[in-house]
Amino acid sequence: MEMLQINARNLELNDRLRDYVEDKVSKLHRYLPNLDNIRVDLSESNARDSSRRMVAQITIYVPKAILRAEERAGDIFAAVDLVMDKMSRRVERYKGRQRSTRRAPVPMTPEAGITDDLDFLEEERVPNIVRVKEFEVSSVLPEDAIEQMELLGHHFFLFVDASDGRISVVYRREDGNYGLLKPLY
């Protein structure tokens, strides 16, 4: 394993917890030998439900992909176990997609309703910006962006389209299909 970062917020990271996390996370190296970096974030939130106060999030950086999972539980050790279960499923899905040599192209046509269904942008307006997140934008094909979005468990993914060099966004539609947003220049 190249690099493991364990971060704790509102929580004491004692030796017992550190050893437990390192033991659990070390098993990922067997399934993904080309790991670049693993980040584990542990925190205690102020959730009303005490069975969801402890939060464990794992982010795995592999070449050309990021896998992330987050789980909550009443005990930090249980949260680590839950997030490892979820991450194992994500790793299996990632490896399964890596093994498949042929990919069916994802239809990206106006007939699929990509350009005329932008109502999701106006569903929820947040009065204040409460978080700013900066990240690298990679140059990939829309099909690979969809795969990355699914591996992260997100509903949208921002990327630079490798076919035309334009900034684009893929998103999951309510009907189960995908949408592609491209700005007009």
Summary of the structure (lengths in Angstrom):
residues: 185
radius of gyration: 18.6
end to end distance: 43.4
largest distance: 56.7
contacts: 477
relative contact order: 0.11
helix: 33%
strand: 27%
